[in-house]
Amino acid sequence: MAKEESLELENTEAPKSKKKLFIFIGVGVLVALLIAGALWFFLGSSSEDATTSTDGAVQTETPAESGALTTASYVPMPRPFLFNLPGPDRARLVEIKVQLMVRGTDDDVLTQKHIPLIEDALLTTFSGADVQKLSTQAGKDELRQLALLSVQNTLQSVTGRKVVEKVLFTGFVMQ
């Protein structure tokens, strides 16, 4: 009789474990679909907002003064600029990550073509900076403007026109 009761208990537990298994699988699939939907919603971008080209430059469309749409491209420098600056008490290590804003695909291609020349101009400008000035926001803004003028003058002699519209610091660390 004890054996019959234990058999009956074993038989009643088997369907419950299958039900639990189906419930867990269903919940797992639902969670996976919710995560996939959330990733698609947050990471998906429309063609109107921004497009990323294969070379890593991000492009956005903005209206120009004439009313036509021109494309602003942000060309990242391949490496951050890492250099030492002498200070009053000790030398400081500075790391600056830079992106260049250009208009149109022609300027984007020209900028990509002349990256070594641009890197030289920026490193020359950055290494001539003053540690005391870089400690303030006004000093960083002044360095950004000097970098823009340096890049524009360097590319002006090669291309015959101003290619870069802005120099943007995307990372600035001073130790």
JOMOZI-V174706 format. One record per residue. N is the residue number from 1. PSI is psi in radians with two decimals (NA if undefined). OMEGA is omega in radians with two decimals (none if undefined). Layout:
n={N & N}
psi={PSI & PSI}
omega={OMEGA & OMEGA}
This chain:
n={1 & 2 & 3 & 4 & 5 & 6 & 7 & 8 & 9 & 10 & 11 & 12 & 13 & 14 & 15 & 16 & 17 & 18 & 19 & 20 & 21 & 22 & 23 & 24 & 25 & 26 & 27 & 28 & 29 & 30 & 31 & 32 & 33 & 34 & 35 & 36 & 37 & 38 & 39 & 40 & 41 & 42 & 43 & 44 & 45 & 46 & 47 & 48 & 49 & 50 & 51 & 52 & 53 & 54 & 55 & 56 & 57 & 58 & 59 & 60 & 61 & 62 & 63 & 64 & 65 & 66 & 67 & 68 & 69 & 70 & 71 & 72 & 73 & 74 & 75 & 76 & 77 & 78 & 79 & 80 & 81 & 82 & 83 & 84 & 85 & 86 & 87 & 88 & 89 & 90 & 91 & 92 & 93 & 94 & 95 & 96 & 97 & 98 & 99 & 100 & 101 & 102 & 103 & 104 & 105 & 106 & 107 & 108 & 109 & 110 & 111 & 112 & 113 & 114 & 115 & 116 & 117 & 118 & 119 & 120 & 121 & 122 & 123 & 124 & 125 & 126 & 127 & 128 & 129 & 130 & 131 & 132 & 133 & 134 & 135 & 136 & 137 & 138 & 139 & 140 & 141 & 142 & 143 & 144 & 145 & 146 & 147 & 148 & 149 & 150 & 151 & 152 & 153 & 154 & 155 & 156 & 157 & 158 & 159 & 160 & 161 & 162 & 163 & 164 & 165 & 166 & 167 & 168 & 169 & 170 & 171 & 172 & 173 & 174 & 175}
psi={-0.66 & -0.61 & -0.65 & -0.69 & -0.71 & -0.59 & -0.69 & -0.67 & -0.71 & -0.70 & -0.62 & -0.43 & -0.52 & -0.83 & -0.60 & -0.71 & -0.57 & -0.67 & -0.75 & -0.69 & -0.80 & -0.65 & -0.80 & -0.69 & -0.76 & -0.77 & -0.70 & -0.76 & -0.71 & -0.76 & -0.73 & -0.72 & -0.69 & -0.73 & -0.78 & -0.72 & -0.72 & -0.74 & -0.73 & -0.71 & -0.80 & -0.59 & -0.33 & 2.45 & 2.57 & 2.82 & -0.29 & -0.60 & -1.15 & 2.59 & 2.56 & 2.17 & 3.02 & -0.36 & 0.04 & -0.06 & 2.33 & 2.33 & 2.36 & 2.67 & 2.29 & 2.57 & 2.43 & 3.09 & -0.55 & -0.12 & -0.31 & 2.74 & 2.21 & 2.68 & 2.20 & 2.19 & 2.48 & 1.93 & 1.98 & 2.50 & 2.44 & -0.52 & 2.62 & 2.69 & 2.14 & 2.11 & 2.84 & 2.48 & 2.27 & 2.40 & 3.06 & -0.63 & -0.63 & 2.90 & 2.52 & 2.47 & 2.23 & 2.37 & 2.17 & 2.21 & 2.33 & 2.48 & 2.57 & 2.33 & 2.17 & 2.84 & 2.23 & 2.76 & -0.49 & -0.79 & -0.59 & -0.80 & -0.75 & -0.74 & -0.77 & -0.64 & -0.62 & 0.48 & -0.75 & -0.67 & -0.71 & -0.75 & -0.71 & -0.78 & -0.74 & -0.74 & -0.66 & -0.74 & -0.78 & -0.69 & -0.27 & 0.11 & 2.88 & 2.33 & -0.70 & -0.70 & -0.66 & -0.19 & -0.24 & 2.77 & -0.64 & -0.65 & -0.67 & -0.69 & -0.70 & -0.73 & -0.66 & -0.72 & -0.70 & -0.69 & -0.72 & -0.82 & -0.69 & -0.80 & -0.76 & -0.74 & -0.67 & -0.80 & -0.46 & -0.72 & -0.45 & -0.81 & -0.34 & 0.05 & 2.92 & 2.06 & -0.73 & 2.27 & -0.67 & 2.62 & 2.17 & 2.32 & 1.99 & -0.13 & 2.36 & 1.98 & 2.28 & 2.15 & NA}
omega={3.12 & 3.13 & 3.13 & 3.13 & 3.14 & 3.08 & 3.12 & 3.11 & 3.13 & -3.13 & -3.11 & -3.14 & -3.09 & 3.11 & 3.13 & -3.14 & 3.07 & 3.10 & 3.12 & 3.13 & 3.11 & 3.11 & 3.13 & 3.10 & 3.12 & 3.13 & 3.12 & 3.11 & 3.13 & 3.12 & 3.11 & 3.11 & 3.11 & 3.12 & 3.12 & 3.11 & 3.13 & 3.10 & 3.12 & -3.11 & -3.05 & -3.09 & 3.11 & 3.11 & 3.10 & -3.13 & 3.13 & -3.05 & -3.10 & 3.07 & 3.12 & 3.13 & -3.05 & -3.12 & 3.06 & 3.13 & 3.14 & -3.10 & 3.04 & -3.13 & 3.11 & 3.12 & 3.08 & -3.13 & -3.09 & 3.12 & 3.12 & 3.12 & 3.01 & -3.07 & 3.04 & 3.13 & 3.11 & -3.07 & 3.13 & 2.99 & -3.02 & -3.13 & 3.02 & 3.11 & -3.09 & -3.07 & 3.10 & 3.03 & 3.09 & 3.13 & -3.12 & -3.11 & 3.13 & 3.11 & 3.14 & 3.05 & -3.09 & 3.06 & -3.14 & 3.02 & -2.99 & 2.92 & -3.13 & 3.09 & 3.11 & 3.12 & 3.05 & -3.10 & 3.11 & 3.12 & 3.10 & -3.14 & 3.12 & -3.14 & 3.12 & -3.12 & -3.04 & -3.12 & 3.11 & 3.11 & 3.11 & 3.12 & 3.11 & -3.14 & -3.13 & -3.13 & 3.08 & 3.13 & -3.09 & -3.07 & 3.09 & -3.10 & 3.13 & -3.10 & -3.12 & 3.13 & -3.11 & 3.10 & -3.12 & 3.11 & 3.12 & 3.10 & 3.10 & 3.10 & 3.11 & 3.10 & 3.11 & 3.12 & 3.09 & 3.11 & 3.11 & 3.13 & 3.13 & 3.14 & -3.14 & 3.14 & 3.13 & -3.13 & 3.11 & -3.12 & -3.11 & -3.04 & -3.14 & 3.11 & 3.10 & -3.07 & -3.05 & 3.13 & -3.13 & 2.95 & -3.09 & 3.04 & 3.12 & 3.06 & -3.12 & -3.13 & 3.07 & -3.14 & none}
